[in-house]
Amino acid sequence: MRKSLLSLSILSALAVPSITMAEEAAPAKKEASNWSVTTNIGFVSNYYTRGISQSWHKPAIQGGVDLAHSSGFYTGIWGSNVTPNTFPDASAEIDVYAGYNGSIPAVEGLGYSVGAIGYIYPGGDWKKCVACTSATGGPNTGGRWDTYEANFGLSYKWLSAKASVTLGDWFGAEKGTGFESGSSGTTYVELNAAYPLPWYDLTLVGHVGHLNVSTKLAPGLEGLGGRSPDYTDYKIGLSKAFSIINSEGWNAGLYYVGANDNGYWGQRGFGGPSFNGSTERKDLADNRWVFSLTRSF
């Protein structure tokens, strides 16, 4: 849950030129750096991640910075505005991540990745969830929305697959927030495709993923759209890389996204109403068209 515009700190690594003696004929040369830095900024008409809208079906501004080493190590930070209706007192999501990308020599084009990511919601806290207290019939004693995952992925040419598992509670789901137990060990598995088409530099993008939360809503809350947050989500669309007046790194995309929610994320579900004291309700897993425009540099 996926990724206000955060303040970005840009990291750089500069190679130190070697020092030569005055009598040497050859001039000193700068060594190529093993590090690279890329930044990105973008706009989405609706911030969907893993099939669920994080922005109450409204636009979002996003951006990040990545630092990579030639060995395969990478780290980065990325942020987006989110809705305080879903994350009370939090208007931003900040993702901090690191990992390693490598290849498997035995099979040409086969790669792997291992990593970890933290989804952080500054100021956000389950204790500020007004709707949760009324729904559970008692005081809300839960903690923060912040969630941390470990992940492992495989890629082959234009196909990739990844499995993620939470290292603690899944977005604070535990007894104090109306669930049967803690939710550590929640998994998300996904299959992604980015197939380059032979026309106009278009790429066909596809995705399917499944969330399996390791707990359910506590007995007595069945009327809130079903006790399980589990679902399968999907995404299909086109993206196009382009330049504007010698300005490279632009990309536009149009995607159809959604999830086969059993009601938990719907207007009558536990995940669909506003947690921020508002009477608003939204189907956060509703099928929608999403437009994105990003630039990396």
N, C-alpha and C positions, 0 to 999 in steps of 0.2 A: 504494500500500500504506500505498495507502491508508490513518486518521486514529482504566502508572500515570498517573493523572490529573495533568496538568501544573499548575504554578503559573501562574495567569493574572494578567497585569498589565492593568489597565483604563485605557484612554486616554480622555480627554474634552477637548472644546474648548468653551470658554465665550465667548459674545459679550460684549464690553465695552460697557457702557451709554454712550451719548453724553453729554457734559457740556453743560449749557445755562446761559445767563446767568441771574442771579437775577430780572432784570426780565421774562424771557419768561413768558408766561402758560401755555403748554403744558408739562406735566411731561415729563421725559426718559423715553424708552421703550427697552427692551432690543431689540436687533436679533435676529432669528431666526438661529440658528447654521446654517451650511451643513454642519456635521458631525453625524453620528449614530453612536452606539455601541450595539451589541447584544451580549449574552453568551448562552451556551447551555451546558447541562449535560444529560447523558443517560446512559442505560443500554441496552446491547444484550445479548441472550442469547448472541450469537456474533458477533464482530467480523469480518464479511466485507467485503472491498473488492476490486472488480474480479474477483469470483467466487472468491477464495481466502481461507480463514480465516487471520486474523492472530493469533488468540488460542487456537490449538490446540483449537478448537471449545468454548471456554469463554466465560463472560460478560466484559464489559468496561465500564468507566466512562469517559466521555468528556466533554470540555468545551472551550469556546473563547471567543474574543472577537473581534469584527469592528468595524472603523472604516471608515465610508464618507463620501464627500463628495458633495454635490449634483451636482458635475460628472460623476460616474460613477466616480471613482477609489475603490478599496477596498484594504484590507490587513487581515490578521488572523493569528491564531495559534490552533491547535487541537491537542488531544492525546488520546491513548488509551493504556491499557495494552496491551501485546502480549506474545507468548510468547517467552521466551529460548530455547525449543527451536528456533525458526526464526531468531531474531536473538540469537545467543550474547552474553551479558553485557548485553543491552539488555532492559529491561522496559517501556519507554515509547517511543512514537512521537510526535514533535512536528512538526506541519506549519506552515510559515511561508509566507505567500503574499501576493501583491499583483497588482493588475491594473486594468483599466478596462472598464466596461460602457457601451455606447452604443446608439443606435437608428439605423435607416436610414430617413430621412423618406419615401423613395419608396414604401415599402411599410408600411402601417399594421400595427403589431404585430410587425414584424421587428426583432430586436436582435442585437448582436454583443458579444463579449468577447475581450480579449487579456490574458494574464497569465503568471505564473511561480509555481512552488511548489517548496519544498524539503521532502523527507521526511527527518527527522533522527532517529537512534536513539542517544541518549546512551550511551556506553560500549560500543556494539556494534561488532564488528570481525570480518571474515572470518578473521583469524589465530586467533581463538578457536573456530573451527569444528572440533571434534574429528573429526566424521564425514568432513569434506572431506579431511583428510590421509590417512585410511585408504582413502578411495575413489579418490583420485588417485594413491596410491602414493608420494607425495613430500611435502615440506614445503609448507604452505599459505602463500603469500606475498601474498595479496590484501589489499585495503584495507578501508575502512569500508562499511557498508550504505547510508550516506546517499546520496540520489538527488535530482537536480534536473531539473525539467521546464519547458518553455515550452508554452503552450497557446493555442488559438484556438477560439472557439465561435460558433455561430449559434442563435438561438431564434425561434420563431414561435408565439405564443399558448402552448399547453400542450406544444409539442414543442421539443426542443433537441438539438443535436449538438455534439460537441467532439472535437478532435484534439490529442493531446499527444505531445511528443517529448523524449527525455532529452538533456540538455546535456552529460552525461558518461556513465560506465558505469551500466548499469541494475542497481541494488542490488549493485554491486561485481562483477558478472560480467565476468571477464577471464581471461587465461591463468593467472594465479596462483591462480585459484579453480576450475580444471578446465574452462575453456571454450577454444574455438579462438582467440578474439581478444577485444579489448575490445568493449563493447556500446553505445557511444555511438550515438545515432540510433535507439534502440528507440522504437517508436511504439505508441500506444494510441488507438483511435478508438471512439467510443460514440454511441449514439442513446438519448435518454431521453424519457419521456412522463409527464406528471402531469395526468391528465384529471379534472376535477371532476364527480362524479356527482350526480344530482339527489336523492339520498336521504341523510339524516342527516349532511350535510357530509362525506361520504366522498370520497376522491381515489383514483382508480385509477392505480397507479404501475407503469411498465414500463421495462425497460432491457435493451439488448444491447450488448456491446462486444467488441473483438478486440485481443489483444496480439500484437505481432510483434517478437520479440527479435532484434536484429541479429547474433547469434552463436548457436552451438550448443555443446553439450558436446563436449569433445575426443574424437577417435577412441579407442576402447577403453572408453568409458564407456556404450556403447549399452545395456548390460544394466540400466542404472539407469532403466528406465521410458521410454526414448526420449531422443534427444539434444536435442530442441527443447522449450523451455518454452512455446511459443506455444499459445494456446487462444482459444476464444470463450466468453464468460460471459453470463449472463442473470439477470434478476430480475423478478418480478412480484408484486404484492400490493396491499394497501389501507392507506391512512393516514387518520387522522381528527384534526382540530384540535378542541380543547375547552377548557373552563375549569373550575376547581375553586374554588368559593366565591369568586367574583369574582377569582380568580387566572388571568389570561390567559396565552397563549403555550404551552399544553401540546399535545403531539402524540404519538399512539401509532400504531404501524405493525406489520403482520404481512406478511412477504414470504417467497417461495420463491426461493432463490438457488442458484447452482451454476455449473459450467463443463464443457465437453466436452473435458476434459483427455485427452491421448494417453498418459498414464501418468507423465509427469514429476513431477506434483504428487501422485501416488498413494502408497500405502503402500510400494510397491517402487521408487518413482522417486527421483530425486536431490533433489527438493524436498519429499518427504513425510516422511522420517525426521527424528528429532531431530538437530540440529547441536550439541547441548549436552552430548554424552557419554552421553545416555540411550539405551536400546534401544527406546524408544517409536517407533511409526510411526503416522502418520495420513494419511488421504486428505483433503488440505486443500481439494480442489475438489469434495468430495462435495455432493450436493444436500441442502439443509437448509431447514427453516423457521426464520426469524429474527424475534424480537420486539424492538421498540425503543420506548423511552419517553423523550421529550426535553421540555425546557422552554427557551424563549428569553425574555429580558427585557431 
